[in-house]
Amino acid sequence: MKPIRALFWKEYRQQILLVAAIFLLGILLQLSAFMSSWFSNTTPQFWTIGMFATALYAAGASSILFAREHDEKTFGFLRGLPVTGAAVFLGKIAWLLISVAVLAIFMGIESGFWAAISGTSDSGASVFGVMSVAVVEALCWGLFWSVRVQRQLTALLATFFSASFAAYFMAVLWNRNFGGGNQDIIVAYAGGAPFRLILCAVIGTCAVVQGRKWLYRPMTPPIPKTLTPAQTAAATKRLLAPPKYGAMRNLLWLSYRQSRSAFAALGAMFVLLIVSLINIYYLHWVNSIDAQFELFLLLMLGTAVGLIFCCSTFYRDQQYNAASMLANIGVAPSKIWWSRILVFGGAYLIYTIPLLILFGTFAAMVSKSNTVYFQWGGTDSSIYLTMIVTLLFAIFCFGQMISLFVRSIILGIIAAAGLSLAVGLLWTMIVNYMFGPFGIVWAVLPILIACLIASRIRTADWMRGRNSWAGWYKPVSALIVPTLLILFAIPFVRVFSVPIIQFGYYPDPSFLNFGNIDENQKSMNKHYSLAEREPTVEHVKDYILAEQKAIIYPQFSSRYFYFSPRFVSRFANSQYATTETIKEMIRFLEDYAKKRPPFQERLTRQYEIEYRDAFYGTMPNEKGKTVRKPLWYRYGLFWEKYRIMRRLNYEFQIESQWIEEIDRLVNDNEGNFRQIKNKELGNRQRVMNEYREYLQTHRNSVLLSYVWQFDLNVMYHNEVRFRSQMISLALQAYYMEHGELPETLDVLEGSYLEKLPTAPVTGKPFEYVPHPDTESKTATITVYEEHSPKERRGVPYLRIPPLDESQNFYRPHFVESIEHLSFVKK
């Protein structure tokens, strides 16, 4: 037992950092899923990511379990120890199985945490059955190659390729024989689990048999080549002689020659990507769930191969001590660094071309239901491709840097993957929402360029094996300084990226008293309740005046913007409606139309409320009560407060211009509906494109949203309702006095209406049909109701004329049916 325990702890010391790195990588992946717009509450993403991280560790740890001893020249030391091959095998296997189980438990706890805070129905029970088979496959194939290959990188690549293709082959085999050939690939993977486990049993048995014999298996010792003194002198002369074709060319060739296996793997994957492109574009690969999943696996495999390749940039120099040899013969560090960067960077750049096209194709496949094709351009595709390009660039930058800082290729790959994910996806996503695509240029790319600078600074000390503090602070500073500068610049960019403009009006509501907001809101609710319970003339008038007061005076916290006809309609159909009370209501509405605040005043009122809320760190909740914003927002992101106030100033000045035009158009019939509508749509698009507020907690803002409260269509229809309702009330009063409806609306002017209202915008009279044909259809249209209008036949109605008959532009066949009036005969 003692040899087994000793080997167990040996593996623990060698691989504990790998376990921690995989765990952190899983957390980053789950954080990305949580913050991503692709997150779905019905898809088991968090548990899938947790089990994927476990399978990834199982593949990496098992593939290097034995191959590492050859790579690190400790195989001979193990053979010299007084232990059996079975003891070595059991010690290594014990660590491998226990570490996989512990990582699975911790990833399960962490996945449950993410599922809980996201409110998803994600359950681990539906994932373990499928993903646990993947863990077994990773263990079996990793052990199979680890005992046969003497290089960690080769074993790792062979494990990924063989496990992926074997699982896919077995899933397809099951689907054709038992799945009917029409199952989704995910269902085929789950259904083919017995086939996959049978293959794992065979592969695992071979791995165990070879693993027990691994330590003392027969090996053919290399025959040393005997050189004569003349040959030795000639070899020394060739070594010390300058390169025939130049030092730089020789270094470029050396970079390729000592990493031929990495270039071979990249070339094989490149051919596979090209074949996939041909398959998609020339064989018309249909857009199905199977095709999406297969392409997703291909992209993940291609990205992983690229990551491994980039992490091999300086790895062979460390493994073969080539850097020390070159330093001893006086090769400049700059030449060594440039030779590796040019060779690996050039190959990786060519490799990413088909990979980028396939990423774009995958984005099109997810969003389209027809034949696969890719559309360049568009907001969504540009953001998606920007993130992918940044991720691929981050893979190279972090990979080449890590290969200088970390000697273990496996740890280097995991570290580079975690950093690339954090910067390439997570950070890019946040920056894009805060600053747009241009923000990536100054908030992401400097970090990646700093990685290249850090590796260049580190090259000289790395060649000479200097690991003191003096050899580390410069490259570390090259990374920390731009990162701190970017974090320091974010608050200032957030605040001052909003321009300051002045069009003549700048109220300063920051010192307004908001202590009695809740009391004023209670007063509004009281008038609302009275008008709801008893729709008398007095109660309806009090409520309408309270609405007007809330719009004009900033001491109120109301967000009402339009006159609501609801209570007028309730009054007209109630027992309180008599000829006198209806005339009184008409006179009140006519007087209200003269004194009501314009849209500009309502916009100003909204601006003052929101500015005050931003200044004091308050916000209305779902019940309309004023509450404080979260502590993390008020103190952790304090600059957001000043950005919001600047944005409120800016949006208020911009919207004031076209709100005044709407006032003149709707109320005074001055202006062009089409031009103002186009200006409104352009303003909405500007708000949507220029300001992506990912961290915005000013959720109930009107000025910072798509200004739907100031929609011209809504304002127009609301004014139509207001004016047509006065005509309807006058018709009702006329009917109560004469027992029938008038033939024209002109008779209402003077006796019932001070002046007959006309349609807004056009100034044309309302169309009035007192005796429609019983076969003709009219519709009772309520602007703010969501249900479809009910059809009516033979009902008297009012209708507004179209805005532009010549161009058939905006013909809202708005019909005000007067069927609902109490005294109209049915």
C-alpha angles and dihedrals in degrees: 000000000000095000090047092052091047092052090044091057090043090058090044092057092046099046107028090095089053090054092050092047093051091048092052090046090054090051091051091050092051092046089052090050091049094052096037123102087225091070114121126195091214100049118085093232102144097051090043091053091047093053091042089057089050092051090047091054091046090054094046098043095045095046093054096037094100102008090063092067090061094044094050094042094241096118093090090049091055091049090054094055120097093246134111125244090244091057092051090047094048093048092052095042092048091056092045096052096041094048091049091050093047092048090049090053094049092045088050092053091046092047090052089053093053092045090052098050093043094052093229127151088231109145128187093215092073092050105043093066093059104029095044087065088055089053091052090048091051092051095048098044092042092054091043093059097033094065092046103043126062097203124073095213093050091048092049094050092046090050094052094046098044096043092048097047095040091053091047093047093050092047091052091046091054092045093054095046104034108008097061092243093270104086125118113258091245090055089047091053090052095042093046092056093109091053091047092049092050090054090046090053091055094045092043092051091052090048093051093048092049093040093058089052095040098097097051103025115137113271128187106230115226114256109235114234112237115218128196118233089255092052091048091051091048092050091050090049092051091049094052095041117099116256114275095227099033135287096264094052090049091051092050091052091046091053091057098039098054092048099042093131092056091049090047091053091047091049093050091050090046090056090049091052092050091049089050091052091051089048092052102043103033104029093043100237104210121234105249137138088259092053092047093050093046091049090047091054090047092052093048091049092046092049091048092051090050090050093051090048093052091048088057094063096106098006097099091048088059094043095050096033087237091145093058091048092051091047090053093055091049104256110162116246090229091060092049092049095047093046092055094042094049096046098043095034093050093049092046092049091055090045094055095057097079089034091059092048090051091049089053090047090052090053089052092047092054093050099039131064098195133067114326117265136143127235116203113212133029130111098269096045093046092052091046094049092045090056092046093048089049091049093051092046089048090053091058096042096048094037096056091043094049090050087063096045102041125048097199112083092205094051088045092054093049093046092048091048092052094047093044091051093047095048101026099048113007099041092038090053093052093045092049092054092046102041108008126238092313090062089066089066095062102023102044112019095058089060091052093046088048088059090059091047092048092052091048091052092046095051097082095050091040092056091053095041096244110162100162124121090262089059094050109039095071098055091039090051090051087061101038099046098059090041092054091044091053092049089047092049096049096078092048094046091047092053104036097040086079108083123226116229132168127207096172104282125084115155115189107212094164092107097044117129110249099169094105097045093111092048091052090048089053088053090053091049090050093056089045092053093048093050090047094050100037113018095196122152091256096050094045091048091049091051094048090049090049089054090051092048091051090054096049105038121061094211089080125079100210121133096196113133108170137047107260114219093197099100093041088058091047090051092049091056096041133093089256093069111105131148091265096045092047091052089047090052091049092052090048092051092048091051090045090053089058096047104033115117117258123244090262090061090051091050089051090051091052091048092053093050094049094043090051092049091050093047095050096036094244132135136179116252127214091280093052094252119137113246137169121264118246118286092239088058098044096045108015096047100025092151090066088071092060092043090054092050091050091047091049089053091048097045092045092054093046095046093044090069098058095033088063089051090052090051091055093043099049100035104028100027091236118140143027119290094206095051095047091046091052090049090052092050090048090051091052091050090049092053091048096048102038102041119048103173104192092158093037112130095173085101101160093053118135097184093051096045129068089290093243091155088065095047110149092220091054093047090048095049092044090055090047090054092048095051096039090050091059089052091048091052090050090050090051092051090048091051092050090054101039104025093234141059121264120253093230136019094236092084090064094064113097099009099053106005126040088215129000108250118236129207114278122249095016100043090218120142120259116261109245123197111181097170110033122179112267089234095054118098126226129175133222101224122191112185099213099039118103099205121089117265117257118242119245130192126204095001121141111247148173121227134185119230119245117271095234118013094175094059097027086233118165103346102181099181090209110183124192104200113202092199090106093064111110099231100044112109115241 
